[in-house]
Amino acid sequence: MRKILATLLAITMVAVMAVSAFAAPSASASVIDEIVDEDGNTIQEWSDGTIVVTFADEDKDPVVMTDIADHWGKDEITKAVLLGLMIGYPDGKFHPEDNMTVAMIYTVLARIAGAEIETTGDNWIDNVAAWAEEAGIADGSDPTSDATRAQMVAFLAAAAEVEGDAADWAVESGILQGDENGELNLEDNLTRAQFAAILVRYLATK
């Protein structure tokens, strides 16, 4: 069963790391806003709601996202993409409300740490789980399960070598914010948009 799940998630991760040829703004669309950041990367917003991130590094494929222009996490998602930590899917969407898995969080943290491990292919889940255990991030168990916000906070705190309560640290440092009612919803599943926003705030503390 784990091998089957690994194969399915490997397909997902390949999708996350690539942009297909058909993912592009519509033929009738035009650029309504364009920003070039300090690193020479270009962010374009098109009239049909498509966001295109083009990297100064020509070895990196552009990232096309048609489903974030009106999303609350647009800026944070774009930043996470610019950092090379999260990527859109071949269908030209980011899928901001899809859940993150534990293994996917391990993968992003491994990239931040500059770990030299293979994060694609049939064994990527075992690779990132082993790295997480060796790095003291987590015990590496259940990597294919959907991650909760509490797990994500614990992983980030471990990566930052925080002593004390992980949730308290996350709130006090501004990494974790409550909803409109002030609830942290720690037992809820973590969406891609939520992770992008929390990831950007986390990196700002480093």
Short mmCIF file of the C-alpha atoms (twelve columns), coordinates in Angstrom:
data_MODEL
# 
_entry.id   MODEL 
# 
loop_
_atom_site.group_PDB 
_atom_site.id 
_atom_site.type_symbol 
_atom_site.label_atom_id 
_atom_site.label_alt_id 
_atom_site.label_comp_id 
_atom_site.label_asym_id 
_atom_site.label_seq_id 
_atom_site.Cartn_x 
_atom_site.Cartn_y 
_atom_site.Cartn_z 
_atom_site.pdbx_PDB_model_num 
ATOM 1   C CA . MET A 1   0.000   0.000  0.000   1 
ATOM 2   C CA . ARG A 2   2.800   2.421  0.873   1 
ATOM 3   C CA . LYS A 3   4.449   1.795  -2.507  1 
ATOM 4   C CA . ILE A 4   1.157   2.558  -4.258  1 
ATOM 5   C CA . LEU A 5   0.755   5.767  -2.273  1 
ATOM 6   C CA . ALA A 6   4.360   6.676  -2.972  1 
ATOM 7   C CA . THR A 7   3.792   6.223  -6.691  1 
ATOM 8   C CA . LEU A 8   0.640   8.350  -6.650  1 
ATOM 9   C CA . LEU A 9   2.329   11.096 -4.662  1 
ATOM 10  C CA . ALA A 10  5.380   10.909 -6.911  1 
ATOM 11  C CA . ILE A 11  3.086   11.677 -9.837  1 
ATOM 12  C CA . THR A 12  1.711   14.610 -7.861  1 
ATOM 13  C CA . MET A 13  5.172   15.918 -7.062  1 
ATOM 14  C CA . VAL A 14  6.240   15.665 -10.692 1 
ATOM 15  C CA . ALA A 15  3.167   17.725 -11.515 1 
ATOM 16  C CA . VAL A 16  4.108   20.231 -8.861  1 
ATOM 17  C CA . MET A 17  7.579   20.617 -10.364 1 
ATOM 18  C CA . ALA A 18  6.524   21.136 -13.995 1 
ATOM 19  C CA . VAL A 19  4.464   23.402 -16.215 1 
ATOM 20  C CA . SER A 20  2.867   21.958 -19.307 1 
ATOM 21  C CA . ALA A 21  2.986   23.535 -22.733 1 
ATOM 22  C CA . PHE A 22  -0.751  24.226 -22.734 1 
ATOM 23  C CA . ALA A 23  -0.721  26.156 -19.459 1 
ATOM 24  C CA . ALA A 24  -0.744  29.761 -20.648 1 
ATOM 25  C CA . PRO A 25  -2.925  32.880 -20.636 1 
ATOM 26  C CA . SER A 26  -5.796  32.870 -23.124 1 
ATOM 27  C CA . ALA A 27  -5.077  34.156 -26.628 1 
ATOM 28  C CA . SER A 28  -7.264  37.237 -26.090 1 
ATOM 29  C CA . ALA A 29  -5.690  38.166 -22.737 1 
ATOM 30  C CA . SER A 30  -3.262  41.036 -22.209 1 
ATOM 31  C CA . VAL A 31  -0.848  41.979 -19.434 1 
ATOM 32  C CA . ILE A 32  -2.433  44.399 -16.975 1 
ATOM 33  C CA . ASP A 33  0.380   44.487 -14.416 1 
ATOM 34  C CA . GLU A 34  4.054   43.538 -14.477 1 
ATOM 35  C CA . ILE A 35  6.624   43.608 -11.701 1 
ATOM 36  C CA . VAL A 36  10.330  42.825 -11.982 1 
ATOM 37  C CA . ASP A 37  11.834  42.021 -8.590  1 
ATOM 38  C CA . GLU A 38  15.340  42.763 -7.339  1 
ATOM 39  C CA . ASP A 39  16.581  39.417 -8.668  1 
ATOM 40  C CA . GLY A 40  15.296  40.044 -12.189 1 
ATOM 41  C CA . ASN A 41  12.326  37.686 -11.923 1 
ATOM 42  C CA . THR A 42  9.131   38.880 -13.602 1 
ATOM 43  C CA . ILE A 43  5.587   38.592 -12.250 1 
ATOM 44  C CA . GLN A 44  2.833   39.290 -14.764 1 
ATOM 45  C CA . GLU A 45  -0.888  39.518 -14.137 1 
ATOM 46  C CA . TRP A 46  -3.034  39.019 -17.229 1 
ATOM 47  C CA . SER A 47  -6.520  40.303 -17.941 1 
ATOM 48  C CA . ASP A 48  -7.971  36.785 -17.727 1 
ATOM 49  C CA . GLY A 49  -6.704  36.403 -14.143 1 
ATOM 50  C CA . THR A 50  -3.613  34.380 -14.996 1 
ATOM 51  C CA . ILE A 51  -0.442  34.990 -12.977 1 
ATOM 52  C CA . VAL A 52  2.827   34.131 -14.738 1 
ATOM 53  C CA . VAL A 53  6.146   34.012 -12.897 1 
ATOM 54  C CA . THR A 54  9.185   34.061 -15.193 1 
ATOM 55  C CA . PHE A 55  12.571  33.498 -13.606 1 
ATOM 56  C CA . ALA A 56  15.769  35.361 -14.386 1 
ATOM 57  C CA . ASP A 57  17.424  31.940 -14.377 1 
ATOM 58  C CA . GLU A 58  16.547  30.670 -17.857 1 
ATOM 59  C CA . ASP A 59  17.017  27.075 -16.724 1 
ATOM 60  C CA . LYS A 60  13.825  27.402 -14.680 1 
ATOM 61  C CA . ASP A 61  10.499  27.021 -16.443 1 
ATOM 62  C CA . PRO A 62  7.917   29.786 -16.000 1 
ATOM 63  C CA . VAL A 63  5.134   29.063 -13.520 1 
ATOM 64  C CA . VAL A 64  1.575   29.691 -14.691 1 
ATOM 65  C CA . MET A 65  -1.299  29.976 -12.191 1 
ATOM 66  C CA . THR A 66  -4.875  30.698 -13.275 1 
ATOM 67  C CA . ASP A 67  -6.575  30.265 -9.904  1 
ATOM 68  C CA . ILE A 68  -4.923  32.693 -7.471  1 
ATOM 69  C CA . ALA A 69  -5.625  36.194 -8.840  1 
ATOM 70  C CA . ASP A 70  -8.647  36.613 -6.556  1 
ATOM 71  C CA . HIS A 71  -7.379  34.384 -3.758  1 
ATOM 72  C CA . TRP A 72  -6.493  35.846 -0.362  1 
ATOM 73  C CA . GLY A 73  -3.085  34.158 -0.548  1 
ATOM 74  C CA . LYS A 74  -2.076  35.541 -3.949  1 
ATOM 75  C CA . ASP A 75  0.963   37.526 -2.725  1 
ATOM 76  C CA . GLU A 76  2.243   34.807 -0.399  1 
ATOM 77  C CA . ILE A 77  1.782   32.100 -3.011  1 
ATOM 78  C CA . THR A 78  3.659   34.171 -5.573  1 
ATOM 79  C CA . LYS A 79  6.486   34.739 -3.083  1 
ATOM 80  C CA . ALA A 80  6.747   31.021 -2.294  1 
ATOM 81  C CA . VAL A 81  6.927   30.316 -6.023  1 
ATOM 82  C CA . LEU A 82  9.607   32.967 -6.545  1 
ATOM 83  C CA . LEU A 83  11.659  31.313 -3.800  1 
ATOM 84  C CA . GLY A 84  11.465  28.021 -5.691  1 
ATOM 85  C CA . LEU A 85  9.809   26.258 -2.771  1 
ATOM 86  C CA . MET A 86  6.358   25.747 -4.259  1 
ATOM 87  C CA . ILE A 87  5.310   25.404 -7.886  1 
ATOM 88  C CA . GLY A 88  2.049   25.248 -9.844  1 
ATOM 89  C CA . TYR A 89  0.623   22.209 -11.603 1 
ATOM 90  C CA . PRO A 90  0.695   21.331 -15.325 1 
ATOM 91  C CA . ASP A 91  -2.960  22.356 -15.663 1 
ATOM 92  C CA . GLY A 92  -1.901  25.948 -15.044 1 
ATOM 93  C CA . LYS A 93  -3.310  26.072 -11.525 1 
ATOM 94  C CA . PHE A 94  -1.816  26.285 -8.051  1 
ATOM 95  C CA . HIS A 95  -4.738  24.521 -6.338  1 
ATOM 96  C CA . PRO A 96  -4.497  26.714 -3.220  1 
ATOM 97  C CA . GLU A 97  -7.186  24.832 -1.292  1 
ATOM 98  C CA . ASP A 98  -5.679  21.371 -1.786  1 
ATOM 99  C CA . ASN A 99  -4.166  19.808 1.325   1 
ATOM 100 C CA . MET A 100 -0.450  19.519 1.959   1 
ATOM 101 C CA . THR A 101 0.866   16.092 2.899   1 
ATOM 102 C CA . VAL A 102 3.451   15.523 5.602   1 
ATOM 103 C CA . ALA A 103 5.984   14.437 2.967   1 
ATOM 104 C CA . MET A 104 5.455   17.615 0.978   1 
ATOM 105 C CA . ILE A 105 6.265   19.712 4.042   1 
ATOM 106 C CA . TYR A 106 9.372   17.616 4.670   1 
ATOM 107 C CA . THR A 107 10.397  18.278 1.069   1 
ATOM 108 C CA . VAL A 108 10.096  22.053 1.379   1 
ATOM 109 C CA . LEU A 109 12.004  22.076 4.669   1 
ATOM 110 C CA . ALA A 110 14.720  19.916 3.127   1 
ATOM 111 C CA . ARG A 111 15.067  22.425 0.290   1 
ATOM 112 C CA . ILE A 112 15.298  25.311 2.759   1 
ATOM 113 C CA . ALA A 113 18.005  23.393 4.631   1 
ATOM 114 C CA . GLY A 114 19.883  22.751 1.379   1 
ATOM 115 C CA . ALA A 115 19.744  19.013 1.934   1 
ATOM 116 C CA . GLU A 116 21.282  17.003 -0.892  1 
ATOM 117 C CA . ILE A 117 18.603  14.357 -1.240  1 
ATOM 118 C CA . GLU A 118 16.531  13.177 -4.185  1 
ATOM 119 C CA . THR A 119 13.024  14.619 -3.904  1 
ATOM 120 C CA . THR A 120 11.602  13.082 -7.074  1 
ATOM 121 C CA . GLY A 121 11.255  9.521  -8.331  1 
ATOM 122 C CA . ASP A 122 9.798   6.422  -6.710  1 
ATOM 123 C CA . ASN A 123 11.723  6.754  -3.434  1 
ATOM 124 C CA . TRP A 124 11.266  10.456 -2.737  1 
ATOM 125 C CA . ILE A 125 8.872   9.883  0.160   1 
ATOM 126 C CA . ASP A 126 11.281  7.541  1.921   1 
ATOM 127 C CA . ASN A 127 14.120  9.990  1.213   1 
ATOM 128 C CA . VAL A 128 12.410  13.020 2.751   1 
ATOM 129 C CA . ALA A 129 11.011  11.009 5.660   1 
ATOM 130 C CA . ALA A 130 14.488  9.699  6.461   1 
ATOM 131 C CA . TRP A 131 15.894  13.208 6.206   1 
ATOM 132 C CA . ALA A 132 13.211  14.578 8.551   1 
ATOM 133 C CA . GLU A 133 14.014  11.911 11.115  1 
ATOM 134 C CA . GLU A 134 17.769  12.398 10.840  1 
ATOM 135 C CA . ALA A 135 17.410  16.182 11.059  1 
ATOM 136 C CA . GLY A 136 15.211  15.926 14.140  1 
ATOM 137 C CA . ILE A 137 12.235  17.481 12.357  1 
ATOM 138 C CA . ALA A 138 9.902   14.555 13.036  1 
ATOM 139 C CA . ASP A 139 9.902   10.799 13.463  1 
ATOM 140 C CA . GLY A 140 9.248   10.287 9.759   1 
ATOM 141 C CA . SER A 141 6.024   8.345  10.296  1 
ATOM 142 C CA . ASP A 142 2.885   8.594  8.107   1 
ATOM 143 C CA . PRO A 143 4.507   10.811 5.459   1 
ATOM 144 C CA . THR A 144 1.663   10.266 2.974   1 
ATOM 145 C CA . SER A 145 -1.049  11.547 5.315   1 
ATOM 146 C CA . ASP A 146 -2.589  15.004 5.037   1 
ATOM 147 C CA . ALA A 147 -0.739  17.353 7.374   1 
ATOM 148 C CA . THR A 148 -2.499  19.278 10.110  1 
ATOM 149 C CA . ARG A 149 -1.658  22.823 11.042  1 
ATOM 150 C CA . ALA A 150 -0.347  21.512 14.375  1 
ATOM 151 C CA . GLN A 151 2.067   19.143 12.635  1 
ATOM 152 C CA . MET A 152 3.297   21.923 10.391  1 
ATOM 153 C CA . VAL A 153 3.957   24.178 13.386  1 
ATOM 154 C CA . ALA A 154 5.830   21.380 15.139  1 
ATOM 155 C CA . PHE A 155 7.985   20.736 12.047  1 
ATOM 156 C CA . LEU A 156 8.842   24.417 11.652  1 
ATOM 157 C CA . ALA A 157 9.682   24.767 15.338  1 
ATOM 158 C CA . ALA A 158 11.947  21.728 15.151  1 
ATOM 159 C CA . ALA A 159 13.657  23.099 12.037  1 
ATOM 160 C CA . ALA A 160 14.208  26.400 13.838  1 
ATOM 161 C CA . GLU A 161 15.494  24.543 16.930  1 
ATOM 162 C CA . VAL A 162 12.874  26.183 19.103  1 
ATOM 163 C CA . GLU A 163 12.764  25.262 22.769  1 
ATOM 164 C CA . GLY A 164 9.381   25.365 24.451  1 
ATOM 165 C CA . ASP A 165 5.858   25.217 23.087  1 
ATOM 166 C CA . ALA A 166 5.804   25.236 19.283  1 
ATOM 167 C CA . ALA A 167 2.416   26.926 18.960  1 
ATOM 168 C CA . ASP A 168 3.352   29.680 21.410  1 
ATOM 169 C CA . TRP A 169 6.536   30.327 19.439  1 
ATOM 170 C CA . ALA A 170 4.666   30.415 16.142  1 
ATOM 171 C CA . VAL A 171 2.105   32.901 17.449  1 
ATOM 172 C CA . GLU A 172 4.608   35.127 19.241  1 
ATOM 173 C CA . SER A 173 6.875   35.282 16.187  1 
ATOM 174 C CA . GLY A 174 3.953   36.146 13.914  1 
ATOM 175 C CA . ILE A 175 4.274   32.953 11.884  1 
ATOM 176 C CA . LEU A 176 0.875   31.579 12.891  1 
ATOM 177 C CA . GLN A 177 -2.212  33.772 12.861  1 
ATOM 178 C CA . GLY A 178 -5.750  32.998 13.884  1 
ATOM 179 C CA . ASP A 179 -8.895  33.208 11.792  1 
ATOM 180 C CA . GLU A 180 -11.499 35.964 12.035  1 
ATOM 181 C CA . ASN A 181 -12.501 34.547 15.431  1 
ATOM 182 C CA . GLY A 182 -8.921  34.305 16.654  1 
ATOM 183 C CA . GLU A 183 -8.929  30.514 16.414  1 
ATOM 184 C CA . LEU A 184 -5.685  28.790 15.401  1 
ATOM 185 C CA . ASN A 185 -7.495  25.658 14.157  1 
ATOM 186 C CA . LEU A 186 -4.462  23.524 14.854  1 
ATOM 187 C CA . GLU A 187 -6.207  20.221 14.173  1 
ATOM 188 C CA . ASP A 188 -7.465  21.285 10.748  1 
ATOM 189 C CA . ASN A 189 -5.736  20.099 7.602   1 
ATOM 190 C CA . LEU A 190 -3.173  22.482 6.129   1 
ATOM 191 C CA . THR A 191 -3.919  23.839 2.659   1 
ATOM 192 C CA . ARG A 192 -1.330  24.833 0.073   1 
ATOM 193 C CA . ALA A 193 -2.291  28.490 0.383   1 
ATOM 194 C CA . GLN A 194 -2.040  28.428 4.155   1 
ATOM 195 C CA . PHE A 195 1.352   26.779 3.968   1 
ATOM 196 C CA . ALA A 196 2.606   29.333 1.453   1 
ATOM 197 C CA . ALA A 197 1.565   32.186 3.747   1 
ATOM 198 C CA . ILE A 198 3.044   30.588 6.856   1 
ATOM 199 C CA . LEU A 199 6.202   29.658 4.955   1 
ATOM 200 C CA . VAL A 200 6.792   33.245 3.870   1 
ATOM 201 C CA . ARG A 201 6.350   34.505 7.433   1 
ATOM 202 C CA . TYR A 202 8.621   31.727 8.728   1 
ATOM 203 C CA . LEU A 203 11.408  32.637 6.314   1 
ATOM 204 C CA . ALA A 204 11.137  36.280 7.359   1 
ATOM 205 C CA . THR A 205 12.180  35.244 10.888  1 
ATOM 206 C CA . LYS A 206 15.331  33.471 9.699   1 
# 
